[in-house]
Amino acid sequence: MKNIKLRISSEQGIEATIECDGSQGGVEDYYAIVSVKGFMTDKKVYGVDSVQAFSLGMGLIAQLTEGKRVEEEEHLPTNGSSWCIEVES
């Protein structure tokens, strides 16, 4: 599997990263490495395969950054929240 590393950024800079290369962290456990600004750095998120590990990592990023991206009352984007996902080489 090729290594994939995504960078999630806002107008304030890099908000989160996720990296997955198909590495195993034990018996039958695969992981993705997740960092979220203000919450965690290089946290391993485990799954039964690479796809699940990546998916769980993206879900964690979405959950931890939701307050910065979405207005709670109206479920609309927050003012000035133009976030993008970029592939890092």
Backbone bond lengths (Angstrom), bond angles and torsions (degrees), N, CA, C in turn:
res aa  C-N    CA-C-N  psi(-1)  N-CA   C-N-CA  omega(-1)  CA-C   N-CA-C  phi
1 M - - - 1.441 - - 1.521 108.68 -
2 K 1.323 115.97 136.38 1.453 120.31 175.10 1.519 110.05 -76.78
3 N 1.318 115.40 147.55 1.452 121.72 176.94 1.527 109.36 -69.77
4 I 1.336 116.59 136.62 1.455 120.69 174.27 1.516 107.41 -125.79
5 K 1.323 115.72 133.98 1.463 120.72 177.50 1.518 108.06 -135.52
6 L 1.326 115.21 122.19 1.459 121.14 179.70 1.524 109.22 -110.72
7 R 1.313 113.90 147.28 1.462 122.17 177.70 1.530 106.57 -120.62
8 I 1.320 116.44 125.83 1.460 121.65 177.93 1.523 106.08 -106.99
9 S 1.342 115.72 119.97 1.459 118.32 -174.02 1.522 111.70 -131.13
10 S 1.319 114.37 154.80 1.456 122.90 176.41 1.526 107.45 -120.89
11 E 1.320 115.54 -173.32 1.460 119.48 176.85 1.528 111.42 -64.33
12 Q 1.332 117.63 -20.73 1.466 122.29 179.48 1.526 112.85 -87.95
13 G 1.320 118.61 -1.45 1.464 121.56 179.35 1.514 112.33 118.75
14 I 1.320 116.16 -161.66 1.464 121.90 -177.92 1.530 108.84 -72.94
15 E 1.317 115.72 122.93 1.464 122.23 -179.43 1.532 111.79 -97.44
16 A 1.338 116.97 -31.57 1.458 120.38 -177.58 1.522 109.99 -161.03
17 T 1.330 115.28 158.12 1.468 121.53 172.66 1.522 107.95 -137.79
18 I 1.318 114.92 154.45 1.466 121.31 173.40 1.512 107.31 -142.29
19 E 1.317 115.44 137.31 1.465 121.41 -179.36 1.519 108.86 -135.24
20 C 1.325 115.30 137.12 1.464 120.80 179.13 1.525 108.28 -144.10
21 D 1.328 116.44 128.62 1.461 119.86 179.90 1.526 112.76 -129.31
22 G 1.332 115.71 11.96 1.463 119.60 179.33 1.510 113.53 83.89
23 S 1.333 117.33 11.38 1.457 120.73 -179.97 1.517 111.35 -70.87
24 Q 1.333 113.95 148.98 1.455 120.37 176.94 1.521 109.00 -106.81
25 G 1.322 115.01 144.16 1.456 120.32 -179.45 1.511 112.24 -113.89
26 G 1.278 117.21 23.78 1.455 122.24 -178.20 1.516 108.75 155.49
27 V 1.291 115.32 -164.86 1.456 121.07 -179.27 1.527 109.51 -69.64
28 E 1.334 116.43 113.78 1.460 122.76 175.78 1.532 114.71 62.59
29 D 1.326 118.99 12.84 1.458 122.13 179.54 1.524 110.43 -106.93
30 Y 1.305 116.95 124.03 1.457 122.65 174.93 1.521 107.22 -105.83
31 Y 1.332 116.56 159.20 1.461 117.58 -179.45 1.519 112.68 -143.19
32 A 1.325 113.47 157.20 1.460 123.22 169.96 1.528 105.62 -118.63
33 I 1.320 116.95 148.98 1.459 121.45 179.74 1.525 108.32 -104.08
34 V 1.341 116.31 122.99 1.455 122.97 -173.93 1.523 110.58 -120.16
35 S 1.327 116.13 136.51 1.461 122.59 171.25 1.522 107.44 -128.85
36 V 1.333 116.31 135.01 1.463 122.15 177.58 1.531 107.30 -132.37
37 K 1.315 115.27 121.36 1.464 121.56 -177.38 1.534 110.88 -53.62
38 G 1.331 115.12 126.24 1.454 121.05 178.70 1.518 114.87 85.30
39 F 1.340 118.10 -5.05 1.456 120.98 -178.13 1.517 113.73 -123.40
40 M 1.333 117.49 -51.21 1.466 120.07 -174.58 1.520 110.88 -157.73
41 T 1.325 114.91 157.08 1.458 121.81 176.37 1.522 108.68 -130.03
42 D 1.322 116.12 127.17 1.468 123.22 175.69 1.532 114.09 51.17
43 K 1.319 115.54 49.45 1.465 121.88 176.84 1.527 109.18 -86.05
44 K 1.315 117.54 131.18 1.462 121.53 177.09 1.527 109.26 -84.73
45 V 1.331 115.02 127.35 1.465 122.14 176.68 1.527 106.25 -111.77
46 Y 1.317 116.67 120.55 1.456 122.09 -172.62 1.526 112.89 -96.62
47 G 1.336 114.95 150.35 1.447 122.71 175.50 1.511 110.19 -149.25
48 V 1.333 116.03 170.84 1.463 120.02 -179.03 1.524 111.86 -74.62
49 D 1.342 116.37 -19.87 1.465 121.38 173.47 1.529 107.75 -148.54
50 S 1.310 117.16 175.41 1.465 121.59 -177.30 1.519 112.43 -62.15
51 V 1.329 116.51 -37.83 1.467 120.44 -178.92 1.528 110.34 -64.78
52 Q 1.315 117.30 -44.67 1.459 119.76 179.98 1.532 110.65 -66.53
53 A 1.313 118.33 -41.42 1.464 121.28 178.79 1.526 110.36 -60.38
54 F 1.335 117.30 -44.21 1.461 121.60 179.24 1.530 110.39 -65.09
55 S 1.314 116.63 -44.59 1.456 121.81 -179.38 1.533 111.50 -62.62
56 L 1.319 116.99 -44.21 1.461 120.57 178.11 1.531 111.05 -64.79
57 G 1.324 116.60 -37.63 1.466 120.79 176.92 1.515 111.97 -63.88
58 M 1.330 117.46 -43.63 1.470 120.65 177.65 1.526 110.87 -65.49
59 G 1.332 116.76 -37.25 1.459 120.22 176.62 1.522 111.87 -63.19
60 L 1.323 116.67 -39.20 1.455 121.38 177.43 1.530 110.68 -64.31
61 I 1.325 116.49 -43.29 1.467 120.68 177.07 1.528 109.96 -60.68
62 A 1.315 117.28 -46.80 1.464 121.21 -179.73 1.525 111.13 -60.00
63 Q 1.320 116.38 -42.57 1.465 120.75 -178.65 1.528 111.32 -66.56
64 L 1.328 117.61 -45.41 1.460 120.79 -175.63 1.529 113.38 -74.17
65 T 1.326 117.88 -23.37 1.467 120.39 -178.68 1.524 112.78 -102.16
66 E 1.306 117.62 -1.01 1.472 120.70 -175.61 1.527 112.57 -56.24
67 G 1.317 117.68 -40.63 1.457 121.02 -179.51 1.519 113.54 -61.99
68 K 1.323 117.04 -27.90 1.466 121.41 178.03 1.526 111.81 -84.61
69 R 1.335 117.10 -20.96 1.458 120.98 -173.36 1.521 114.51 -103.27
70 V 1.338 117.79 -30.99 1.465 121.38 -169.56 1.528 110.30 -128.13
71 E 1.344 115.96 131.42 1.465 121.21 173.28 1.521 108.01 -68.45
72 E 1.307 117.10 127.12 1.462 121.17 -174.47 1.531 112.43 -64.71
73 E 1.310 117.23 -42.76 1.472 120.54 -175.89 1.530 112.94 -68.39
74 E 1.330 116.81 -51.08 1.464 120.75 -172.95 1.526 113.75 -96.01
75 H 1.314 117.51 -7.55 1.467 122.60 -175.79 1.527 111.66 55.56
76 L 1.326 115.95 39.18 1.456 122.97 177.28 1.523 108.70 -113.50
77 P 1.328 117.54 161.54 1.469 119.00 177.19 1.527 110.67 -60.79
78 T 1.340 116.45 143.60 1.458 120.06 176.42 1.523 109.33 -70.18
79 N 1.321 116.00 154.81 1.466 120.43 178.49 1.522 110.38 -59.16
80 G 1.318 116.12 131.79 1.459 121.64 178.30 1.510 114.79 74.54
81 S 1.325 117.81 12.31 1.462 119.37 -178.57 1.525 110.71 -95.46
82 S 1.289 115.14 83.65 1.453 120.62 176.03 1.521 108.24 -105.51
83 W 1.308 116.20 88.42 1.464 121.87 -175.89 1.523 109.77 -94.12
84 C 1.323 115.83 149.01 1.464 119.14 177.09 1.528 109.81 -140.41
85 I 1.321 114.69 159.10 1.459 122.77 177.58 1.514 107.41 -112.63
86 E 1.333 115.90 126.36 1.467 121.26 -178.50 1.508 109.82 -124.03
87 V 1.314 116.96 144.55 1.460 121.60 175.04 1.513 108.12 -85.94
88 E 1.326 115.41 127.31 1.455 121.00 177.34 1.524 108.30 -95.83
89 S 1.313 116.15 138.13 1.484 117.77 179.88 1.495 112.03 -90.42
